[in-house]
């Protein structure tokens, strides 16, 4: 009898063990969790807090034209049902969410009506932030600083210390105008924008970039030059090695690390559009330091193609970086110098290069060096020299917009009895901010005006508030207040016939 009871107790213990183990496994991020998330719609992004107890993902339902953010929480040994983040979602799109490691800060991109206007006066994608409070999530606000613009900004990634933010900026939905940007937190404003030039050098158009929590590498998704679908890569800054960690025939949009061996990614290999999947391949440190890349599906070693330095030919290859130049093509002037007399120009020519092309400069045995210069008037001046010992290397030249010597100032206008800056004037103010940054010797005078409605003292006060509001906006974006003078002029007086709307304004001028 005791033997029978021992067997029954053992069986019950085993059943209980596997039941608890199943709950624990189910509570982790695995295929069963993804089965709860993936729907007939499209799941295009996934993010989590550090312990994986709270997740946020983006979903475009079959009955909706827009993506919304959903969340799930692991409590009492089970996952809650997917629920929309009602405090965050709007009538527009919410995409590319990022949840901080402590689970208290949510960043995402949205093209809601209050976003900055792009082409056609339509809202662009801007990056917004919401904070977790005791009563839920706070109302999203567009984050301040050198981030949001009339272009699309999305895929934010916040470093663990919350001091550095990486995001993607793309010009009007054009994948070949996508760049990764880094900014730093300066007094609650994101400043010191810096383009990550690595992607241009590698001819990759990024869609999402993140710093690995488990190794000294960056993971990113993007289009390799010439590819129509996105793949997932890893890059080691220490040894400058690039590895393909996942990519096949499907389009891989976004990813999120689960642990050092796995990540969740979104791709369209599902039966109903984009779904979330788990991948168990991550390049090791040895792989990143070797001369191989890995196929994410076959796990097979693929030898790298020989670099240009190992392939002698009669042309020199130039890679142009377009991040700081708005044109789609550029005209270059090439000066060729003789081998025997290095100061003698053998010939000169002008060539046109387009954004999707590298430049190949043909050289002959009698050429000792050549110099590349811009022939387009809107490109900042440069002179790049290449000598014959370096003909076999790939050379990189950064293109920049020529700085305007003068900036065309114009007035901005306000609603009645209001000092709030109107959305349509934000792009102009950011152009002014860029000009002031590029010309640190310039000082600005801001004069506020009011219409004829109201008392003299009231109009004087509102005109000063309008000038101060514009000054504060410029200062919030990194312009020193010592460079700005404001004055409220009260009621606008003009010999011209003006409407009240034209009188409610701010005028700008540069100090002599």
C-alpha positions in Angstrom: 0.0 0.0 0.0 2.8 2.4 0.9 4.5 1.7 -2.4 1.2 2.5 -4.2 0.9 5.8 -2.4 4.6 6.7 -3.1 4.0 6.0 -6.8 0.8 8.2 -6.7 2.6 11.0 -4.9 5.5 10.8 -7.3 3.2 11.0 -10.2 1.4 14.0 -8.7 4.7 15.7 -8.1 5.8 15.1 -11.6 2.5 16.5 -13.0 2.7 19.5 -10.7 6.3 20.1 -11.7 5.5 20.1 -15.4 2.4 22.2 -14.8 4.4 24.8 -12.9 7.2 24.6 -15.5 4.7 25.1 -18.3 3.4 28.2 -16.5 6.9 29.5 -16.1 7.8 28.9 -19.7 4.5 30.3 -20.8 5.4 33.4 -18.8 8.6 33.9 -20.7 8.8 35.2 -24.2 8.4 32.2 -26.5 6.4 30.8 -29.4 3.3 30.3 -27.2 3.3 34.0 -26.3 3.6 34.9 -30.0 0.7 32.7 -30.8 -1.4 34.9 -28.5 -0.1 38.1 -30.2 -0.1 37.2 -33.9 -3.5 37.9 -35.5 -5.1 38.2 -38.9 -3.8 41.7 -39.0 -0.2 42.8 -39.0 2.2 42.9 -36.1 5.2 45.0 -37.1 7.2 45.8 -33.9 7.8 44.4 -30.4 9.4 45.8 -27.3 9.7 44.8 -23.6 11.1 45.8 -20.2 14.2 44.3 -18.8 12.6 41.3 -17.1 10.1 40.6 -19.9 7.1 41.1 -17.6 5.6 43.9 -19.7 5.6 44.0 -23.5 4.3 46.5 -26.1 3.7 45.7 -29.8 2.2 47.5 -32.8 -0.7 45.9 -34.6 -2.6 46.9 -37.7 -6.0 45.2 -37.5 -7.8 44.0 -40.5 -10.6 46.5 -39.9 -8.3 49.5 -39.5 -6.2 51.6 -41.8 -3.8 52.5 -39.0 -1.5 50.7 -36.6 -2.1 51.0 -32.8 0.0 50.0 -29.8 -1.0 47.0 -27.7 0.3 45.7 -24.4 0.5 42.5 -22.4 1.5 42.0 -18.8 2.7 38.9 -17.0 0.9 38.6 -13.6 -0.1 35.7 -11.4 1.9 33.3 -13.6 -0.1 34.2 -16.7 -0.1 36.7 -19.5 -3.0 39.2 -19.8 -4.9 39.4 -23.1 -3.5 41.8 -25.7 -5.1 45.2 -25.0 -4.8 48.5 -26.8 -2.9 51.3 -25.0 -5.8 53.6 -25.0 -4.0 56.5 -23.3 -1.4 56.5 -26.2 -3.3 55.6 -29.3 -4.8 58.2 -31.6 -6.8 58.3 -34.9 -3.5 58.2 -36.7 -0.6 55.7 -36.9 1.4 54.5 -33.9 4.5 52.5 -34.9 8.0 51.4 -33.8 7.5 51.4 -30.0 10.4 51.3 -27.6 10.1 50.5 -23.9 12.9 51.5 -21.6 14.5 48.8 -19.5 12.7 50.0 -16.3 9.4 49.8 -18.2 8.6 53.4 -17.2 9.2 55.3 -20.5 7.6 54.5 -23.8 8.8 56.0 -27.1 7.1 55.6 -30.4 6.5 57.3 -33.7 3.2 58.7 -34.9 1.8 60.9 -37.7 -1.0 62.3 -35.6 -2.3 65.8 -36.5 0.0 67.7 -34.1 3.1 66.3 -35.8 5.2 68.6 -37.9 4.0 69.0 -41.4 5.8 67.3 -44.4 5.2 67.6 -48.1 1.6 68.4 -49.1 1.1 69.9 -45.6 0.5 66.4 -44.2 1.7 65.4 -40.7 5.1 63.6 -40.8 6.0 60.8 -38.4 7.5 62.3 -35.2 8.7 60.7 -32.1 6.5 60.9 -29.0 7.0 59.9 -25.3 4.7 58.7 -22.6 5.6 58.0 -19.0 4.1 55.2 -16.8 2.3 56.6 -13.7 0.4 55.1 -10.9 -2.9 55.7 -12.8 -1.6 54.5 -16.2 0.3 56.1 -19.1 0.6 59.9 -19.4 -0.6 61.7 -22.5 2.0 61.4 -25.2 4.1 64.5 -25.9 6.4 65.2 -28.9 9.9 65.1 -27.5 11.9 68.3 -27.6 15.2 69.0 -29.3 17.0 68.3 -32.5 14.9 65.2 -33.4 11.5 65.9 -35.0 11.4 67.6 -38.3 9.2 67.8 -41.4 10.8 64.5 -42.4 9.8 61.1 -40.9 11.4 60.2 -37.6 10.8 56.7 -36.2 12.4 53.6 -34.6 13.7 55.3 -31.4 16.2 53.5 -29.2 17.0 54.9 -25.7 20.2 53.9 -24.0 19.8 52.3 -20.6 21.1 55.5 -18.8 18.6 57.6 -20.9 21.4 59.9 -21.9 21.6 59.0 -25.6 18.9 58.3 -28.2 19.3 56.8 -31.6 16.5 57.1 -34.2 15.9 56.9 -37.9 15.2 59.9 -40.1 13.8 59.3 -43.6 13.0 61.9 -46.2 9.4 61.7 -47.2 9.1 57.9 -47.1 12.1 57.3 -49.4 14.1 54.4 -48.1 17.2 55.7 -49.9 17.1 58.9 -47.9 17.2 57.1 -44.5 19.8 57.9 -41.9 20.6 56.9 -38.3 20.9 59.9 -36.0 22.3 60.1 -32.4 21.3 62.8 -30.0 22.2 63.5 -26.3 20.0 64.6 -23.4 20.8 68.2 -22.5 18.5 69.6 -19.8 15.5 67.6 -20.9 16.1 68.5 -24.5 17.7 66.3 -27.1 20.6 68.1 -28.8 24.0 67.6 -30.5 22.5 65.6 -33.4 25.1 63.4 -35.1 24.6 61.3 -38.2 25.9 57.8 -37.9 28.1 57.6 -41.1 28.7 53.9 -40.8 25.5 53.1 -42.7 26.4 55.3 -45.7 29.8 53.8 -45.9 28.4 50.3 -45.9 25.6 51.4 -48.4 22.9 50.3 -46.0 19.6 52.3 -45.5 18.6 51.6 -41.9 15.1 51.1 -40.6 15.9 50.3 -36.9 19.1 50.5 -34.8 19.7 49.2 -31.2 22.6 48.7 -28.9 22.8 45.1 -27.8 22.3 44.6 -24.0 24.5 41.5 -24.1 27.6 42.5 -26.2 29.5 45.4 -27.5 27.6 45.4 -30.8 24.9 47.3 -32.6 22.0 45.4 -34.1 20.0 46.9 -37.0 17.6 46.2 -39.8 17.8 47.8 -43.1 18.2 47.6 -46.9 21.6 46.6 -48.1 22.4 48.6 -51.3 20.4 47.2 -54.2 18.2 45.0 -52.0 14.4 45.3 -52.1 13.9 43.7 -48.7 15.3 44.4 -45.2 17.7 42.1 -43.4 19.0 42.1 -39.8 22.7 42.8 -39.2 25.1 43.2 -36.3 28.1 45.5 -36.2 31.0 45.5 -33.8 32.5 49.1 -33.4 35.7 47.5 -31.8 36.8 45.7 -34.9 34.6 47.3 -37.5 33.1 43.9 -38.5 29.7 43.6 -40.1 27.7 40.4 -39.9 24.4 39.3 -41.4 22.5 37.6 -38.6 19.1 37.0 -40.3 17.8 37.5 -43.8 16.1 35.4 -46.4 13.4 36.0 -49.0 11.1 37.8 -46.6 11.2 41.4 -45.5 12.5 41.7 -41.9 11.3 45.0 -40.3 12.1 45.2 -36.6 13.6 43.2 -33.8 13.9 43.0 -30.0 16.5 41.1 -28.0 15.1 38.5 -25.6 18.4 37.3 -24.2 21.9 36.8 -25.5 20.8 34.0 -27.8 17.4 35.0 -29.1 15.4 37.9 -30.5 11.9 38.6 -31.7 11.6 40.0 -35.1 8.7 41.0 -37.5 8.6 39.8 -41.0 6.1 39.0 -43.8 6.9 35.3 -44.0 3.6 34.7 -42.1 0.4 33.7 -43.8 -1.4 37.0 -43.1 1.1 39.7 -43.6 3.7 40.7 -41.0 3.9 38.6 -37.9 6.3 38.2 -35.0 8.8 35.3 -34.8 11.6 34.1 -32.6 15.1 33.7 -34.0 17.8 31.8 -32.1 20.8 33.0 -34.0 23.1 35.8 -32.7 26.7 36.3 -33.9 29.3 35.5 -31.3 32.2 37.7 -30.6 34.4 35.3 -32.6 32.1 35.5 -35.6 32.1 39.3 -35.5 35.9 39.3 -35.4 36.3 36.8 -38.2 36.2 37.3 -42.0 32.9 35.4 -42.4 29.2 36.3 -42.4 26.4 34.0 -41.3 23.2 33.1 -43.2 20.5 33.4 -40.5 18.6 30.4 -41.8 21.2 27.9 -42.9 23.8 28.8 -40.2 26.4 28.2 -42.9 29.7 30.1 -43.2 29.9 32.3 -46.3 33.2 33.7 -47.3 33.3 37.4 -47.8 34.0 38.7 -51.3 37.5 40.1 -51.7 37.7 43.8 -51.0 38.6 46.3 -53.6 42.1 46.5 -52.2 42.6 42.9 -53.3 41.3 43.5 -56.8 43.6 45.6 -59.0 41.8 47.5 -61.8 42.0 50.6 -63.8 39.4 52.6 -61.9 39.2 54.2 -58.5 35.9 53.9 -56.6 34.5 56.8 -54.6 31.6 56.4 -52.2 29.6 59.6 -51.6 27.8 60.2 -48.3 24.5 62.0 -48.9 23.2 62.5 -45.4 24.0 66.2 -45.2 23.2 67.0 -48.8 19.6 67.3 -50.0 20.2 66.9 -53.7 19.5 63.7 -55.7 22.5 64.2 -57.9 25.8 66.1 -57.8 28.2 67.3 -60.4 31.9 66.7 -59.7 35.0 68.1 -61.4 38.1 65.9 -61.6 41.6 67.2 -62.2 44.2 64.6 -63.3 47.9 65.1 -62.8 50.8 63.7 -64.7 53.2 61.1 -63.3 56.4 62.7 -64.3 55.3 66.3 -63.5 53.0 66.0 -60.5 52.1 69.7 -60.8 50.9 69.5 -64.4 47.3 68.9 -65.1 46.9 66.3 -67.9 43.1 66.8 -68.2 40.0 67.7 -66.4 36.4 66.5 -66.7 33.0 66.9 -65.1 30.9 63.9 -64.2 27.4 63.6 -62.7 26.7 61.1 -59.9 23.3 60.1 -58.6 22.4 59.0 -55.1 22.1 55.3 -56.0 25.5 55.1 -57.7 29.1 54.9 -56.6 31.6 57.0 -58.6 34.3 55.2 -60.7 37.3 57.3 -61.8 39.2 55.9 -64.6 43.0 56.2 -64.3 45.8 55.4 -66.7 49.4 54.6 -66.1 50.5 58.2 -66.7 48.3 59.5 -63.9 50.0 60.1 -60.5 47.1 61.6 -58.7 43.7 63.3 -59.1 41.6 65.8 -57.2 37.9 65.8 -56.9 36.0 69.0 -56.4 32.3 69.9 -56.5 31.0 71.5 -59.6 27.4 72.0 -58.3 26.9 75.4 -56.8 24.8 74.1 -53.9 27.5 71.8 -52.5 29.9 73.0 -49.8 33.4 73.4 -51.2 36.0 70.6 -50.8 39.1 69.2 -52.6 39.7 65.5 -52.1 43.0 64.2 -53.4 43.8 60.6 -54.3 47.4 59.5 -55.0 48.4 56.4 -57.1 49.5 54.2 -54.1 45.9 54.5 -52.9 44.1 53.9 -56.2 43.1 50.4 -55.1 41.2 51.6 -52.1 37.6 52.8 -51.7 37.5 56.5 -50.9 34.6 58.2 -49.1 33.6 61.8 -49.6 30.9 63.5 -47.5 28.6 65.9 -49.4 27.2 68.9 -47.5 24.7 71.6 -48.5 26.4 74.9 -49.0 25.7 77.2 -46.1 23.6 80.1 -47.1 25.3 83.4 -46.6 22.0 85.1 -45.9 18.8 83.8 -44.3 15.5 85.0 -45.5 13.6 86.2 -42.5 9.8 86.4 -42.4 7.1 87.0 -39.8 5.1 84.3 -38.1 1.5 84.8 -36.9 -0.7 84.0 -33.9 -4.3 83.3 -33.1 -6.4 85.9 -31.2 -5.2 86.5 -27.7 -2.7 83.7 -27.9 1.1 83.4 -27.7 1.1 79.7 -28.8 3.3 79.0 -31.8 1.3 77.6 -34.7 2.2 74.2 -36.0 2.7 75.4 -39.6 5.5 77.8 -38.4 7.6 75.0 -36.7 9.5 74.0 -39.8 10.5 77.6 -40.5 11.7 78.0 -36.9 13.8 74.9 -37.2 15.4 76.3 -40.4 16.1 79.5 -38.4 17.6 77.4 -35.6 19.9 75.6 -38.1 21.0 78.9 -39.6 21.8 80.3 -36.1 23.8 77.2 -35.3 25.8 77.5 -38.5 26.4 81.2 -37.9 27.3 81.6 -34.2 28.2 85.3 -34.7 24.6 86.2 -35.7 22.4 87.8 -33.1 18.6 88.0 -33.4 16.0 90.6 -32.6 12.4 89.4 -32.0 9.6 91.9 -32.0 6.1 91.0 -31.0 2.9 92.7 -32.1 -0.8 92.7 -31.3 -4.0 93.7 -33.2 -6.1 96.7 -32.5 -8.6 94.8 -30.3 -8.2 95.3 -26.6 -6.5 97.8 -24.3 -3.1 99.3 -24.8 -1.7 97.6 -21.7 -3.2 94.2 -22.7 -1.9 94.4 -26.3 1.6 95.4 -25.0 1.6 92.3 -22.7 0.4 89.8 -25.3 2.9 91.2 -27.8 5.8 90.6 -25.3 4.5 87.1 -24.6 4.6 86.3 -28.3 8.2 87.5 -28.6 9.2 85.6 -25.5 7.5 82.4 -26.6 9.5 82.4 -29.8 12.7 83.1 -27.9 12.0 80.3 -25.5 11.4 77.9 -28.3 14.7 78.8 -30.0 16.6 78.5 -26.6 14.9 75.1 -25.9 16.5 73.9 -29.1 20.0 75.0 -28.2 20.3 78.7 -29.1 21.9 80.7 -26.4 19.6 83.3 -24.9 22.5 85.9 -25.0 22.1 86.0 -28.8 18.4 86.9 -28.7 16.7 90.2 -27.8 12.9 90.4 -27.5 10.6 93.4 -27.3 6.8 93.7 -27.2 5.7 96.5 -29.4 2.0 96.4 -28.6 -0.5 97.2 -31.3 1.0 97.0 -34.8 1.1 100.3 -36.6 1.4 100.3 -40.4 0.6 102.6 -43.3 -0.6 99.5 -45.1 -4.1 98.2 -44.8 -3.7 95.1 -42.5 -6.0 92.5 -41.2 -6.1 91.7 -37.5 -4.4 88.3 -38.4 -1.5 90.1 -40.0 -1.1 92.3 -37.0 -0.9 89.4 -34.5 2.7 88.5 -35.4 6.3 88.3 -34.5 9.0 90.0 -36.7 12.6 89.0 -36.9 15.8 90.9 -37.7 19.5 90.4 -37.3 21.4 92.8 -35.1 23.9 94.9 -37.0 
